[in-house]
Amino acid sequence: MKARVTVTLKTGILDPQGKAIEGALKSLGVDGVASVRQGKVFDIELAGGDKTKAEAVLKEAADKLLANTVIENYRVEIV
Amino acid sequence: MKARVTVTLKTGILDPQGKAIEGALKSLGVDGVASVRQGKVFDIELAGGDKTKAEAVLKEAADKLLANTVIENYRVEIV
């Protein structure tokens, strides 16, 4: 079973990397971009076909390792 | 207008970071994960409300800066 975990910064948390990308896009002449925030995405292949169990495993993985839940939100999707 | 650009490694490109995450999940006792591949996500706020123009701007941004199209695929979504 395939799944995707998307990790994004919480609202209000500064994102210097996103700010740098904004600046770089401006320098490259890409107009119309108001703001950029960068996050991470994990494409995960799971053994077994139980969806409920898969969601529990992904939540555990996100809480323990993939996301820093103090400053980041995550979203789990079974693809 | 809000948009999301998701950048993922092409199939066949080695992902040592993903491999490291797999190993770390195993060490942490998270079972049932067969493989992990890491990508990037960019949440972009665009000025103006023209969807066609927005898609063109995002494609340009991805080609010029956000993705290395030699080894990465990207997907543009208007949210």
Backbone of each chain as ProteinMPNN parsed JSONL, in Angstrom:
{"seq_chain_A": "MKARVTVTLKTGILDPQGKAIEGALKSLGVDGVASVRQGKVFDIELAGGDKTKAEAVLKEAADKLLANTVIENYRVEIV", "coords_chain_A": {"N_chain_A": [[0.841, -1.192, 0.0], [0.477, 2.228, -0.808], [1.472, 5.375, 0.541], [1.317, 8.846, 1.505], [3.021, 11.211, 3.404], [2.725, 14.462, 4.38], [4.584, 17.142, 5.496], [4.375, 20.225, 7.005], [5.319, 23.584, 7.932], [4.012, 25.065, 10.908], [1.551, 27.697, 11.061], [2.802, 30.958, 11.48], [5.311, 30.213, 12.289], [8.583, 31.064, 11.545], [10.047, 30.937, 8.268], [12.872, 30.773, 6.945], [14.051, 29.533, 4.731], [11.992, 29.409, 2.857], [11.677, 32.168, 2.495], [14.113, 32.78, 1.307], [13.801, 31.439, -1.102], [11.695, 32.902, -2.204], [13.054, 35.338, -2.645], [14.995, 34.47, -4.471], [13.419, 33.684, -6.631], [12.394, 36.141, -7.384], [14.792, 37.402, -8.186], [15.33, 35.819, -10.408], [13.475, 36.646, -12.146], [10.894, 35.691, -12.029], [7.723, 36.608, -11.787], [4.947, 37.628, -9.64], [4.785, 35.998, -7.472], [3.827, 35.842, -4.207], [4.347, 34.761, -1.643], [6.362, 32.112, -0.225], [6.427, 28.939, 1.256], [8.297, 26.311, 2.551], [8.021, 22.764, 2.694], [8.063, 19.252, 3.622], [7.862, 16.074, 1.969], [6.919, 12.699, 2.239], [7.065, 9.735, 0.573], [5.708, 6.752, 1.109], [5.993, 3.277, 1.175], [4.013, 0.671, 2.201], [3.991, -2.437, 3.964], [1.577, -5.026, 3.753], [-2.09, -4.881, 3.75], [-3.977, -3.594, 5.301], [-5.895, -0.854, 5.915], [-6.567, 0.713, 8.166], [-4.654, -0.087, 10.018], [-2.395, 0.714, 8.627], [-2.707, 3.5, 8.639], [-2.362, 3.987, 11.351], [0.304, 3.187, 11.687], [1.594, 5.076, 10.078], [0.971, 7.456, 11.386], [2.298, 7.042, 13.766], [4.936, 6.947, 12.799], [5.191, 9.562, 11.824], [4.838, 11.089, 14.16], [6.962, 10.174, 15.725], [9.279, 10.522, 14.178], [9.17, 11.786, 11.524], [8.011, 14.342, 11.616], [8.455, 17.398, 13.425], [6.544, 17.993, 15.915], [6.222, 20.239, 17.454], [6.685, 22.498, 15.952], [5.722, 21.853, 13.482], [3.096, 20.759, 11.274], [1.452, 17.734, 10.236], [0.194, 15.658, 7.545], [-1.518, 12.774, 6.718], [-1.962, 10.641, 4.007], [-3.52, 7.953, 2.402], [-2.616, 6.604, -0.621]], "CA_chain_A": [[0.0, 0.0, 0.0], [1.278, 3.445, -0.886], [0.942, 6.485, 1.32], [2.126, 10.061, 1.47], [2.954, 12.065, 4.593], [3.171, 15.818, 4.052], [4.936, 17.879, 6.712], [4.496, 21.671, 6.721], [5.516, 24.407, 9.119], [2.797, 25.672, 11.454], [1.378, 29.12, 10.8], [3.476, 31.803, 12.456], [6.713, 29.804, 12.424], [9.402, 31.67, 10.496], [10.585, 29.993, 7.289], [13.934, 31.48, 6.208], [14.275, 28.851, 3.465], [10.934, 29.922, 1.971], [12.003, 33.583, 2.199], [15.233, 32.757, 0.362], [13.252, 31.033, -2.396], [10.991, 34.087, -2.701], [14.065, 36.27, -3.149], [15.645, 33.894, -5.65], [12.466, 33.743, -7.749], [12.381, 37.536, -7.817], [16.036, 37.624, -8.937], [15.274, 35.086, -11.675], [12.482, 37.273, -13.011], [9.581, 35.048, -11.938], [6.876, 37.587, -11.094], [3.608, 37.225, -9.216], [4.849, 35.13, -6.292], [3.712, 36.677, -3.012], [5.098, 34.134, -0.556], [6.693, 30.692, -0.387], [6.797, 28.192, 2.464], [8.751, 24.988, 2.138], [7.75, 21.63, 3.562], [8.648, 17.977, 3.197], [6.892, 15.05, 1.634], [7.486, 11.356, 2.332], [6.28, 8.711, -0.116], [5.989, 5.555, 1.906], [5.421, 2.0, 0.736], [3.74, -0.1, 3.415], [3.707, -3.86, 3.824], [0.235, -5.371, 4.236], [-3.163, -4.163, 3.069], [-4.987, -3.098, 6.244], [-5.832, 0.603, 5.855], [-6.6, 1.277, 9.526], [-3.341, -0.347, 10.612], [-1.455, 1.557, 7.895], [-2.818, 4.872, 9.138], [-1.766, 4.019, 12.687], [1.767, 3.116, 11.507], [2.059, 6.354, 9.522], [0.845, 8.464, 12.433], [3.398, 6.768, 14.697], [6.169, 7.361, 12.118], [5.223, 11.029, 11.756], [5.017, 11.623, 15.507], [8.263, 9.804, 16.288], [10.46, 10.842, 13.377], [9.081, 12.596, 10.306], [7.645, 15.734, 11.891], [8.671, 17.98, 14.748], [5.173, 18.485, 16.119], [6.237, 21.54, 18.137], [6.64, 23.577, 14.948], [5.235, 21.365, 12.189], [1.891, 19.941, 11.118], [1.581, 16.723, 9.192], [-1.043, 15.113, 7.012], [-1.302, 11.42, 6.22], [-2.923, 10.208, 2.982], [-3.297, 6.671, 1.727], [-2.774, 6.935, -2.052]], "C_chain_A": [[0.879, 1.245, 0.0], [0.622, 4.561, -0.08], [1.86, 7.687, 1.183], [1.908, 10.831, 2.768], [3.532, 13.424, 4.212], [3.385, 16.594, 5.339], [5.129, 19.349, 6.345], [4.694, 22.428, 8.028], [4.18, 24.964, 9.602], [2.764, 27.157, 11.103], [2.103, 29.92, 11.887], [4.924, 31.418, 12.695], [7.504, 30.381, 11.244], [9.975, 30.608, 9.565], [11.644, 30.699, 6.428], [14.213, 30.863, 4.845], [13.242, 29.32, 2.425], [11.211, 31.355, 1.541], [13.121, 33.657, 1.165], [14.746, 32.385, -1.035], [12.478, 32.194, -3.034], [11.972, 35.07, -3.357], [14.694, 35.778, -4.432], [14.714, 33.95, -6.86], [12.396, 35.159, -8.301], [13.622, 37.833, -8.673], [16.007, 36.963, -10.311], [14.213, 35.652, -12.614], [11.138, 36.565, -13.035], [8.674, 35.966, -11.115], [5.562, 36.975, -10.627], [3.603, 36.286, -8.034], [4.847, 36.007, -5.038], [4.461, 36.07, -1.829], [5.297, 32.645, -0.828], [6.975, 30.114, 0.992], [7.152, 26.771, 2.049], [8.41, 23.926, 3.176], [8.401, 20.371, 3.017], [7.541, 17.0, 2.857], [7.59, 13.689, 1.667], [6.555, 10.38, 1.617], [6.662, 7.376, 0.466], [5.246, 4.352, 1.331], [5.251, 1.142, 1.986], [3.506, -1.564, 3.089], [2.301, -4.116, 4.361], [-0.829, -4.471, 3.649], [-4.238, -3.603, 3.985], [-4.865, -1.573, 6.375], [-5.771, 1.241, 7.242], [-5.243, 1.114, 10.206], [-2.294, 0.555, 9.954], [-1.487, 2.994, 8.411], [-2.195, 5.019, 10.524], [-0.242, 4.022, 12.604], [2.3, 4.465, 11.03], [2.015, 7.464, 10.565], [1.997, 8.304, 13.433], [4.718, 7.247, 14.098], [6.299, 8.884, 12.107], [5.511, 11.627, 13.127], [6.425, 11.378, 16.031], [9.432, 10.38, 15.517], [10.252, 11.898, 12.294], [8.792, 14.07, 10.577], [8.082, 16.144, 13.289], [7.358, 18.679, 15.108], [5.094, 19.774, 16.945], [6.051, 22.662, 17.105], [6.031, 23.14, 13.612], [3.908, 20.627, 12.303], [2.186, 18.834, 10.129], [0.218, 16.209, 8.763], [-0.718, 13.762, 6.38], [-2.376, 11.108, 5.175], [-2.546, 8.813, 2.505], [-3.589, 6.909, 0.25], [-3.493, 5.783, -2.778]], "O_chain_A": [[1.885, 1.315, 0.706], [-0.602, 4.678, -0.024], [3.022, 7.564, 0.797], [0.774, 11.072, 3.182], [4.679, 13.525, 3.777], [2.484, 16.696, 6.172], [5.943, 19.681, 5.483], [4.287, 21.968, 9.094], [3.315, 25.297, 8.792], [3.798, 27.785, 10.878], [2.02, 29.59, 13.07], [5.691, 32.208, 13.246], [7.126, 30.199, 10.087], [10.344, 29.518, 10.004], [11.351, 31.163, 5.327], [14.57, 31.572, 3.904], [13.58, 29.589, 1.272], [11.012, 31.719, 0.382], [13.086, 34.49, 0.26], [15.211, 32.94, -2.031], [12.585, 32.442, -4.236], [11.745, 35.558, -4.464], [14.906, 36.548, -5.369], [15.153, 34.227, -7.976], [12.344, 35.366, -9.514], [13.52, 38.434, -9.742], [16.587, 37.48, -11.266], [14.07, 35.189, -13.746], [10.329, 36.791, -13.935], [8.835, 36.086, -9.9], [5.119, 35.948, -11.141], [2.543, 35.816, -7.622], [5.754, 36.813, -4.835], [5.136, 36.788, -1.091], [4.525, 32.011, -1.548], [7.675, 30.725, 1.799], [6.421, 26.117, 1.305], [8.499, 24.164, 4.381], [9.188, 20.42, 2.072], [6.432, 17.082, 3.383], [8.713, 13.546, 1.182], [5.398, 10.217, 2.005], [7.799, 6.924, 0.334], [4.05, 4.405, 1.046], [6.203, 0.912, 2.732], [2.901, -1.895, 2.07], [1.885, -3.479, 5.329], [-0.517, -3.41, 3.108], [-5.295, -3.181, 3.515], [-3.864, -1.064, 6.88], [-5.019, 2.19, 7.466], [-4.745, 2.023, 10.869], [-1.416, 1.093, 10.629], [-0.447, 3.626, 8.598], [-1.58, 6.039, 10.836], [0.43, 4.748, 13.337], [3.327, 4.942, 11.515], [2.909, 8.308, 10.623], [2.589, 9.284, 13.884], [5.526, 7.873, 14.784], [7.377, 9.426, 12.349], [6.316, 12.549, 13.257], [7.016, 12.235, 16.689], [10.466, 10.697, 16.105], [11.068, 12.809, 12.157], [9.271, 14.944, 9.854], [8.078, 15.336, 14.218], [7.094, 19.799, 14.672], [4.011, 20.335, 17.112], [5.352, 23.644, 17.357], [5.847, 23.962, 12.715], [3.636, 19.958, 13.3], [3.066, 18.972, 9.28], [-0.767, 16.303, 9.494], [0.234, 13.632, 5.61], [-3.565, 11.292, 5.432], [-1.377, 8.537, 2.237], [-4.678, 7.363, -0.103], [-3.723, 5.862, -3.985]]}, "seq_chain_B": "MKARVTVTLKTGILDPQGKAIEGALKSLGVDGVASVRQGKVFDIELAGGDKTKAEAVLKEAADKLLANTVIENYRVEIV", "coords_chain_B": {"N_chain_B": [[-4.123, 33.759, -4.614], [-3.721, 30.336, -3.808], [-1.205, 27.836, -4.08], [0.324, 24.624, -4.627], [3.441, 23.146, -5.043], [4.8, 20.078, -5.68], [7.721, 18.29, -5.34], [9.379, 15.46, -6.389], [11.709, 12.711, -6.315], [12.789, 11.185, -9.367], [11.831, 7.914, -10.574], [14.076, 5.302, -9.912], [16.219, 6.899, -9.286], [18.616, 7.074, -6.797], [17.915, 7.332, -3.281], [19.323, 8.279, -0.645], [18.632, 9.6, 1.699], [15.975, 8.868, 2.137], [16.423, 6.128, 2.539], [17.856, 6.235, 4.922], [15.871, 7.157, 6.618], [14.109, 4.986, 6.549], [15.723, 3.082, 7.889], [15.936, 4.358, 10.374], [13.281, 4.369, 11.229], [12.876, 1.656, 11.574], [14.673, 1.162, 13.667], [13.377, 2.606, 15.632], [11.269, 1.054, 16.156], [9.025, 1.118, 14.557], [7.0, -0.747, 12.715], [6.351, -2.382, 9.517], [6.899, -0.684, 7.447], [7.895, -0.544, 4.196], [9.346, 0.898, 2.24], [10.822, 4.203, 1.898], [10.655, 7.353, 0.38], [11.954, 10.566, 0.039], [10.659, 13.814, -0.58], [10.053, 17.236, -1.663], [7.964, 19.998, -0.711], [6.299, 22.888, -1.792], [4.54, 25.549, -0.622], [2.825, 27.975, -2.112], [1.956, 31.349, -2.344], [0.142, 33.263, -4.543], [0.079, 36.361, -6.328], [-2.737, 37.992, -7.743], [-5.529, 36.651, -9.719], [-5.724, 34.973, -11.892], [-6.005, 31.852, -13.183], [-4.777, 30.38, -15.276], [-2.552, 31.946, -15.857], [-1.3, 31.789, -13.395], [-0.624, 29.076, -13.281], [1.279, 28.979, -15.313], [3.267, 30.635, -14.226], [3.993, 29.118, -11.992], [4.992, 26.808, -13.173], [7.184, 27.856, -14.473], [8.668, 28.72, -12.232], [9.186, 26.254, -11.024], [10.671, 24.93, -13.008], [12.876, 26.643, -13.243], [13.937, 26.904, -10.649], [12.808, 25.412, -8.39], [12.787, 22.634, -8.836], [15.125, 20.103, -9.793], [15.212, 19.156, -12.85], [16.53, 17.108, -14.089], [16.804, 14.972, -12.353], [14.491, 15.026, -10.898], [10.891, 14.975, -10.596], [8.083, 17.205, -10.929], [4.957, 18.454, -9.584], [2.251, 20.54, -10.111], [-0.241, 22.126, -8.308], [-3.196, 23.992, -8.096], [-4.594, 25.231, -5.217]], "CA_chain_B": [[-4.386, 32.368, -4.963], [-2.746, 29.437, -3.187], [-0.831, 26.699, -4.919], [1.318, 23.727, -4.039], [4.321, 22.443, -5.981], [5.407, 18.914, -5.031], [8.898, 17.823, -6.082], [9.784, 14.12, -5.949], [12.776, 12.1, -7.118], [12.348, 10.271, -10.411], [12.015, 6.486, -10.298], [15.409, 4.821, -10.268], [17.247, 7.749, -8.67], [18.875, 6.657, -5.409], [17.502, 8.296, -2.265], [19.963, 7.874, 0.615], [17.889, 10.187, 2.821], [14.843, 7.961, 2.346], [16.963, 4.888, 3.106], [18.196, 6.523, 6.314], [14.602, 7.233, 7.359], [13.675, 3.587, 6.7], [16.523, 2.486, 8.952], [15.609, 4.991, 11.652], [11.95, 3.893, 11.647], [13.061, 0.293, 12.058], [15.309, 1.273, 14.998], [12.409, 3.154, 16.593], [10.227, 0.053, 16.392], [7.853, 1.313, 13.698], [7.032, -1.871, 11.776], [5.422, -2.404, 8.384], [7.31, 0.264, 6.413], [8.724, -1.251, 3.228], [10.318, 1.842, 1.689], [10.525, 5.627, 2.065], [11.358, 8.292, -0.506], [11.646, 11.915, 0.499], [10.567, 14.899, -1.557], [9.87, 18.582, -1.119], [6.7, 20.613, -1.07], [6.356, 24.345, -1.7], [3.228, 26.192, -0.573], [3.093, 29.269, -2.732], [0.862, 32.309, -2.423], [0.349, 34.026, -5.772], [-0.68, 37.6, -6.514], [-3.618, 37.929, -8.914], [-6.493, 35.552, -9.647], [-5.829, 34.278, -13.187], [-5.513, 30.495, -12.95], [-3.875, 29.983, -16.37], [-1.297, 32.667, -15.651], [-0.696, 31.229, -12.178], [-0.004, 27.792, -13.629], [2.482, 29.281, -16.095], [4.275, 31.156, -13.283], [4.459, 28.017, -11.146], [5.783, 25.925, -14.018], [8.456, 28.566, -14.666], [9.387, 28.666, -10.952], [9.647, 24.877, -10.805], [11.73, 24.62, -13.982], [14.068, 27.46, -13.029], [14.518, 26.905, -9.308], [12.333, 24.501, -7.338], [13.112, 21.234, -9.128], [16.206, 19.749, -10.714], [14.421, 18.278, -13.73], [17.331, 15.95, -14.51], [16.562, 13.846, -11.437], [13.25, 15.19, -10.129], [9.618, 15.339, -11.204], [7.275, 18.091, -10.087], [3.539, 18.514, -9.864], [1.707, 21.833, -9.72], [-1.687, 22.119, -8.032], [-3.803, 25.197, -7.528], [-5.397, 24.723, -4.084]], "C_chain_B": [[-3.295, 31.476, -4.354], [-2.445, 28.265, -4.106], [0.184, 25.848, -4.172], [2.111, 23.065, -5.156], [4.989, 21.31, -5.212], [6.524, 18.385, -5.916], [9.316, 16.471, -5.521], [10.896, 13.599, -6.857], [12.177, 11.199, -8.184], [12.607, 8.821, -9.991], [13.427, 6.084, -10.728], [16.529, 5.673, -9.708], [17.395, 7.332, -7.209], [18.47, 7.744, -4.42], [18.083, 7.894, -0.914], [19.237, 8.413, 1.842], [16.682, 9.308, 3.173], [15.279, 6.658, 2.993], [17.287, 5.072, 4.585], [16.93, 6.578, 7.166], [14.045, 5.826, 7.583], [14.387, 2.918, 7.869], [16.144, 3.033, 10.318], [14.248, 4.518, 12.154], [12.05, 2.484, 12.215], [13.651, 0.325, 13.482], [14.318, 1.747, 16.049], [11.254, 2.184, 16.856], [8.951, 0.284, 15.597], [7.897, 0.242, 12.607], [6.073, -1.666, 10.603], [5.769, -1.406, 7.303], [8.271, -0.44, 5.46], [9.754, -0.318, 2.589], [9.839, 3.283, 1.863], [11.303, 6.406, 1.019], [10.947, 9.702, -0.11], [11.608, 12.907, -0.654], [10.347, 16.227, -0.865], [8.515, 19.115, -1.538], [6.814, 22.13, -0.852], [4.931, 24.885, -1.712], [3.42, 27.635, -0.992], [1.828, 30.102, -2.78], [1.134, 33.19, -3.638], [-0.488, 35.296, -5.774], [-1.558, 37.423, -7.758], [-4.462, 36.674, -8.913], [-6.643, 34.771, -10.945], [-5.174, 32.9, -13.091], [-4.498, 30.052, -14.017], [-2.507, 30.64, -16.188], [-0.552, 32.088, -14.44], [0.023, 29.923, -12.496], [1.288, 27.991, -14.423], [3.618, 29.761, -15.185], [4.867, 30.02, -12.449], [5.358, 27.058, -11.927], [7.182, 26.541, -14.235], [9.306, 28.478, -13.391], [9.978, 27.274, -10.725], [10.806, 24.546, -11.738], [13.018, 25.362, -13.668], [14.737, 27.206, -11.687], [14.108, 25.733, -8.408], [12.739, 23.047, -7.57], [14.341, 21.139, -10.015], [15.611, 18.709, -11.666], [15.231, 17.116, -14.324], [16.983, 14.725, -13.648], [15.219, 13.928, -10.702], [12.041, 15.472, -11.026], [8.947, 16.39, -10.331], [5.824, 18.09, -10.534], [3.006, 19.829, -9.303], [0.208, 21.667, -9.47], [-2.111, 23.506, -7.558], [-4.77, 24.712, -6.442], [-6.716, 25.507, -3.989]], "O_chain_B": [[-2.112, 31.813, -4.381], [-3.32, 27.77, -4.816], [0.816, 26.295, -3.215], [1.543, 22.5, -6.09], [5.664, 21.548, -4.211], [6.311, 18.07, -7.086], [9.577, 16.342, -4.324], [11.006, 13.996, -8.017], [11.176, 10.524, -7.942], [13.48, 8.541, -9.17], [13.9, 6.489, -11.79], [17.675, 5.227, -9.655], [16.409, 7.25, -6.477], [18.656, 8.932, -4.682], [17.408, 7.237, -0.122], [19.221, 7.774, 2.894], [16.407, 9.043, 4.343], [14.604, 6.139, 3.881], [17.03, 4.187, 5.401], [16.92, 6.102, 8.301], [13.567, 5.51, 8.672], [13.765, 2.281, 8.719], [16.041, 2.29, 11.294], [14.069, 4.291, 13.35], [11.399, 2.154, 13.206], [13.191, -0.387, 14.375], [14.397, 1.35, 17.211], [10.375, 2.458, 17.673], [7.908, -0.285, 15.919], [8.719, 0.307, 11.693], [5.122, -0.888, 10.681], [5.025, -1.274, 6.331], [9.343, -0.883, 5.873], [10.91, -0.702, 2.415], [8.643, 3.556, 1.96], [12.485, 6.143, 0.798], [9.765, 10.001, 0.055], [12.419, 12.845, -1.577], [10.44, 16.333, 0.358], [7.981, 18.739, -2.581], [7.362, 22.584, 0.153], [4.2, 24.705, -2.686], [4.089, 28.414, -0.313], [0.769, 29.633, -3.198], [2.204, 33.786, -3.76], [-1.618, 35.31, -5.285], [-1.148, 36.77, -8.718], [-4.158, 35.726, -8.189], [-7.583, 33.99, -11.092], [-3.957, 32.787, -12.94], [-3.487, 29.426, -13.697], [-1.463, 30.005, -16.338], [0.668, 31.923, -14.467], [1.142, 29.692, -12.037], [2.264, 27.265, -14.231], [4.77, 29.358, -15.343], [6.076, 29.962, -12.226], [6.356, 26.562, -11.405], [8.202, 25.853, -14.189], [10.503, 28.199, -13.453], [11.121, 27.135, -10.291], [11.802, 23.957, -11.317], [14.112, 24.813, -13.8], [15.961, 27.281, -11.581], [14.953, 25.133, -7.743], [13.005, 22.313, -6.618], [14.569, 21.988, -10.877], [15.519, 17.529, -11.329], [14.67, 16.244, -14.988], [16.883, 13.603, -14.145], [14.852, 13.008, -9.97], [12.156, 16.118, -12.068], [9.209, 16.462, -9.13], [5.499, 17.775, -11.679], [3.282, 20.182, -8.157], [-0.517, 21.136, -10.311], [-1.449, 24.113, -6.715], [-5.651, 23.893, -6.705], [-7.531, 25.239, -3.107]]}, "name": "protein", "num_of_chains": 2, "seq": "MKARVTVTLKTGILDPQGKAIEGALKSLGVDGVASVRQGKVFDIELAGGDKTKAEAVLKEAADKLLANTVIENYRVEIVMKARVTVTLKTGILDPQGKAIEGALKSLGVDGVASVRQGKVFDIELAGGDKTKAEAVLKEAADKLLANTVIENYRVEIV"}
